[in-house]
């Protein structure tokens, strides 16, 4: 009987400790300029105006820890200039970017990428995340299904505006 009472007492203390720790206050999330500070950092990517031809941008991040578009040659980001907008897969146009350096996917090596907005209702004023299609040719101003296609190399890259068009 004594053994059962000790076991019940120990379990009671354990459960009380668990409930008290779960009820403790979490650290408040701080907002510092455009960066949300918590366990993960996220940035508000809304631009003052939509991305336009002549803007210098950087592409980074992605779904994978080691994204294909940053592998060959190895880089932490890809830089380039928006050179035109063409018909996209949906209602939003796609951005064509001439990169500063060629890179290789699994099948193609090129310095032209087509960026497609990833979410319905997303605009080029909030251009993150984007799909990246690598091309070794200049894509026509036709929808993706009606034109020559490159190689999809990323589904969720981050776009950063480095220098707006002058």
C-alpha positions as CSV (number, residue, x, y, z in Angstrom):
1,X,0.0,0.0,0.0
2,X,2.8,2.4,0.9
3,X,4.4,1.7,-2.5
4,X,1.2,2.8,-4.3
5,X,1.0,6.0,-2.2
6,X,4.6,6.9,-3.1
7,X,4.0,6.2,-6.8
8,X,0.8,8.4,-6.8
9,X,2.7,11.2,-5.0
10,X,5.6,11.1,-7.5
11,X,3.2,11.1,-10.4
12,X,1.2,14.1,-8.9
13,X,4.4,16.1,-8.5
14,X,5.5,15.2,-12.0
15,X,2.2,16.3,-13.5
16,X,2.1,19.5,-11.5
17,X,5.6,20.4,-12.7
18,X,4.5,19.7,-16.3
19,X,1.4,21.8,-16.1
20,X,3.2,24.7,-14.4
21,X,6.0,24.7,-17.0
22,X,3.4,24.6,-19.8
23,X,1.5,27.6,-18.3
24,X,4.6,29.7,-17.9
25,X,4.9,32.9,-20.0
26,X,6.6,32.6,-23.3
27,X,9.1,35.2,-24.3
28,X,7.4,38.0,-26.2
29,X,8.1,38.2,-29.9
30,X,9.9,41.5,-30.7
31,X,9.6,43.4,-33.9
32,X,12.7,45.2,-35.0
33,X,12.3,47.3,-38.2
34,X,11.2,44.8,-40.9
35,X,12.5,41.7,-39.2
36,X,10.4,39.6,-36.9
37,X,12.6,38.1,-34.2
38,X,11.5,34.8,-32.8
39,X,12.9,31.2,-33.3
40,X,13.0,31.8,-37.0
41,X,13.6,35.1,-38.7
42,X,11.2,36.3,-41.4
43,X,11.4,39.5,-43.3
44,X,8.5,41.6,-44.6
45,X,9.3,41.6,-48.3
46,X,6.7,44.2,-49.4
47,X,8.5,46.6,-51.8
48,X,7.6,50.3,-52.0
49,X,6.7,49.6,-55.7
50,X,6.4,46.4,-57.8
51,X,9.5,44.9,-59.2
52,X,10.3,46.4,-62.6
53,X,12.6,46.1,-65.6
54,X,16.1,47.3,-64.7
55,X,15.9,46.3,-61.0
56,X,18.9,44.5,-59.6
57,X,17.9,41.5,-57.5
58,X,19.3,38.6,-55.5
59,X,17.8,35.1,-55.3
60,X,18.5,33.0,-52.3
61,X,17.0,30.3,-50.1
62,X,14.6,27.6,-51.1
63,X,13.0,24.5,-49.9
64,X,16.1,22.4,-49.6
65,X,19.0,23.0,-47.3
66,X,21.2,22.9,-50.4
67,X,19.1,24.2,-53.3
68,X,20.0,23.1,-56.8
69,X,20.2,26.7,-58.1
70,X,22.9,27.5,-55.6
71,X,25.1,24.4,-56.2
72,X,27.0,24.7,-59.5
73,X,29.0,26.8,-59.0
74,X,28.4,26.9,-55.2
75,X,27.0,30.2,-54.0
76,X,24.8,31.6,-51.2
77,X,22.8,33.7,-53.7
78,X,22.5,34.5,-57.4
79,X,22.4,38.2,-58.6
80,X,20.9,39.6,-61.7
81,X,18.8,42.2,-63.4
82,X,15.2,42.0,-64.4
83,X,15.2,42.4,-68.2
84,X,11.5,41.8,-69.1
85,X,8.1,40.5,-68.0
86,X,6.4,37.8,-70.0
87,X,3.1,35.9,-69.7
88,X,3.1,33.7,-66.6
89,X,1.4,30.4,-65.8
90,X,-1.5,32.2,-64.2
91,X,-2.8,35.8,-64.3
92,X,0.4,37.3,-63.0
93,X,3.3,37.9,-65.4
94,X,6.6,36.1,-65.0
95,X,9.9,38.0,-64.6
96,X,12.8,37.2,-66.8
97,X,16.2,37.9,-65.1
98,X,19.7,38.0,-66.7
99,X,22.0,36.6,-64.0
100,X,25.5,38.0,-63.5
101,X,26.9,34.5,-63.7
102,X,25.9,31.2,-65.3
103,X,25.0,28.2,-63.2
104,X,24.1,24.6,-64.0
105,X,21.0,22.7,-63.1
106,X,20.7,19.0,-63.8
107,X,20.2,19.4,-67.5
108,X,20.9,23.0,-68.4
109,X,23.6,25.6,-67.9
110,X,22.5,29.2,-68.4
111,X,22.3,32.8,-67.1
112,X,18.6,33.4,-67.8
113,X,15.9,32.6,-65.2
114,X,12.2,33.0,-65.4
115,X,10.6,33.8,-62.0
116,X,7.0,32.8,-61.4
117,X,5.1,34.0,-58.4
118,X,4.2,31.1,-56.2
119,X,0.9,32.0,-54.6
120,X,-2.5,33.0,-56.0
121,X,-3.0,36.8,-55.4
122,X,0.7,37.4,-54.9
123,X,2.1,40.4,-56.7
124,X,5.5,41.7,-57.8
125,X,5.3,44.1,-54.9
126,X,5.5,41.1,-52.6
127,X,7.8,38.9,-54.8
128,X,8.7,36.2,-52.3
129,X,8.5,33.2,-52.7
130,X,9.1,32.4,-56.4
131,X,9.6,29.4,-58.6
132,X,12.8,29.5,-60.7
133,X,13.1,28.1,-64.2
134,X,16.6,28.0,-65.6
135,X,17.0,28.7,-69.3
136,X,19.8,28.6,-71.8
137,X,17.7,30.7,-74.2
138,X,15.6,33.8,-74.1
139,X,12.0,32.7,-73.4
140,X,9.2,33.9,-75.6
141,X,6.4,36.1,-74.4
142,X,4.0,33.1,-74.2
143,X,2.5,31.2,-71.3
144,X,4.7,28.4,-69.9
145,X,2.7,25.6,-71.5
146,X,2.9,27.3,-75.0
147,X,6.6,28.1,-75.1
148,X,9.9,26.4,-75.0
149,X,10.6,25.4,-71.4
150,X,13.7,25.4,-69.4
151,X,14.5,23.4,-66.2
152,X,12.7,24.0,-62.9
153,X,15.4,24.4,-60.3
154,X,13.5,25.8,-57.3
155,X,10.0,26.1,-56.0
156,X,10.3,28.6,-53.2
157,X,13.2,31.1,-53.6
158,X,13.5,34.4,-51.9
159,X,13.8,37.6,-54.0
160,X,15.7,40.6,-52.5
161,X,15.7,43.9,-54.3
162,X,19.3,45.1,-54.2
163,X,19.1,48.2,-56.4
164,X,15.9,49.7,-57.9
165,X,16.0,50.9,-61.5
166,X,17.5,54.3,-61.7
